[in-house]
């Protein structure tokens, strides 16, 4: 979610938000890429976000795709999440086929952080980042599981563009199935899909109208609360 990071950086630079006490857990990482590799998520996160905010480097948690024991790396990651009392806010995107993190179609809805073999279609799609060379494209990744994501107190999924419209439909209106991992979020108490109009293209009109009504009602309540606070504090 590059544009989200850019907005958060702006808020930090204008002293509206601080990350000094924020602890982060990244969803996934390729197996076999060094942290300095330009296509590793470690490199991506520092280049596009962490290097521009005041986060304590000790509070950054990214899976190590070069760990000597990958299974132990995944177990330790899950344990560390639990030591902090779980994740408060999980924020991420969704793939065109409905995958979240590297939980691809067919992933267990009860899965936790683990080593995942990438689908051939994903490898082909990712090859554009590796000079369009399949041989150089990672075949394995470490990823949070669907249960790990579902255990977060709040989940926000960002989707933009027509290519994500089928995934958004699956997330909101489709049947809950391991073949569309994002559909599991229908079982979450506090999950939100944030999308543009094109990404909502496959949704039924009545679904869109329903959520628009909820949004309008929510904003009306927020405005009334804000006005009441102004009147109260204004004496």
N, C-alpha and C positions, 0 to 999 in steps of 0.2 A: 504493500500500500504506500507507494512512494509519495503521492500527493499528501497523504495524511501525515507522513513524517515531516514534509516540508512545512505544513501548517503548524505542527507542534513546535518545530524549530523557531518559526516566527513568533509564536506565543512566548517561547522561552527568551528570545532575544529582546522582546518588549517587556520583560519582567512580569509577565502574567502567569507564568507557570514555572515550577522548579521540579527537577527530577532527582534531587539530592537523596530522597528517601524512597525512591522507586526501585523495586526489584523486578527484573525482567527474565522471562524464560522464552527463548525462541522455539518455534514449533518444530523445526526440522533442520537437517544439514546433510549434504552429500557425503557418502563414504568415499574416502580416498583422495579428497582434495585438501591441500594444506590450507591453514587459516588465511594465508596471504594470497591464495589463488583468487583471481579477479571474479570468478564465478561462485566462490563459496559464499554461503549466507553470512558467515562470520565477517568476511571482507565487506560484503554489501551493507550489513548493519552499521559497522563503524564508519564507512564512507558516507552513508546517506543519513545517518541519525546520531549514533553515539558520540562521534567526534564533534558534534555541534551543540551538545547539551551538557548539563552539569551532573550527569549521573556518575555515581561511584562505580569505578570499573569492577570492584569486588561484587557488585550487585548484578552484574551481567552474567547470565547463564545461557550458553549456547552448546548444544551437543557437539562432541568431538568425533568427527568422522574418521579420525586417524587413531582412535584409542586402540590399545593392544587387545583389549577385551570389549568388543562392541556390546555384548549382552550386559556386561557389568556396567558399562557406561549408561545404558538405558535404565537399569535398575536404580543406579545412583541418582539419576536425573529425577525419577519418580519420587525417590525418598526425599530429595532436597525440596521438591515442591511441597511435600507433606510437612516438612519441618517448618515451613513458613505459613502453615495453615491453609494451603491450597492457593489457587489463583483467583484473584478478585475479578479481573477483566481479561478475557481472551479476545483478541482482535486479529482478524486475518481475512484472506480472500477465499475465493472458491474457483476451482477449475471448471472448464467447459463441460467436463463429464461429471461434475458434482463432487470432485474430491476436495477434501479439506486437509491442510498440511500435506503429507504424502500418503494419506489414507485413500487409496485408489478404489475404484469400483470392485466390490468383492471383499473389502476389508471388514473384519468383524466389528460390529457395533459395540462390542465389549472390550476392544483392544486398548492396551496401554502403550507407553513408549517402547519402541521396538525397532529392529532392523527390518526394512521393507524392500522387497524386490520391486523395481519400477516396471510398470506396464510398457510394452513395446511402443505403444502410441505416445506415451509420455517421453520415452527416450528419444523418439523421432522429433517430437515437439521441442525438447530441450536441446537437441543437437544444434539448433541455430545459435546457441550461446557458446558452442564449442566448434566453431568453424564448419558447421554442418557435417561433422565427422562423427558417425555413430560410434566408432571405435574409441574415440576420446570422451564420449559422453558417459557420465556415471550411470551404473546399472543398479546401484544400491543406495539407500538413504537411511538415516536415522530419523524417526518421526514420532511426535506425540501420537498416542492412539485416540480413537474417537471417544472412549470413556474418559481419557485425560481431559479432553476438550470439554466434554459434557459435564465434568465435575467442577468446572469454573463457575463462579457465582453469576457472572454475566458474560454473554458471548455476543460479539458484534461481527457480522460478516459483511464485507464490502464487495459490491459487484458493479461493474461499469461496462456498458457497451452491449450490443446485440449478441455478441458471441457468448455472453453469460446468461442470456435470457432463459434457455432451457434449464440451466442449473438453478436459477432463481425460482422457476416454476416448480421444479422438483423439491426445492427446499420448503416451499410454502404450500403448494397444492398437491404435490405428488404423494404416492404411497411411501411409507417408511420402508426403506430397503437398503441392504448392504451394497447394492449395485449403484446407489446414489448416496454416498456417505453423508452429504450435507442434509439429507432428509431427516437424519437422526435429531436434528435441532428442533423438530416439532415436539419432541418430548422434553425439551429444556424449559424450565420455568421462566427464564429471563433471557431469551435469545432475540436478537434484532438483525434483520437484513436491511442494509442501507444500499439502495441502488438508484441509478438514474432511470429516466423514462425508457430508454432503449433496453436496458437490462430487465425491465418489467414487461417487455413486449408480449411474452407468452402467458402472462397472468390473465385471468378472467377479469372483465371490467368490474363486476360486482366485488371481487376481491380487492381491487385497487380502491374502489369507492369506500369500501368498509374501512380500510386502513387510513385513508384520507380523512374520514370522519373522526376516527380515533385521534389522529394527529391534531385536527382542528379543535376537538374537545380538550385535549391535553394542553394545547397552547392557550386556550381560553382560561383554563384553570390556573396555569402558570402566570398569566397576565393579571388575573384577579388577585393571586397571592402577592405578586410584586406590588400591585397598587395598594393592597392592604398594608403591606410592610412600609411603604412610603408614607402612607397616612399615619401609621402608628408612630414611626420614628420621627415623622415630621411634627409630631405634637398635636 
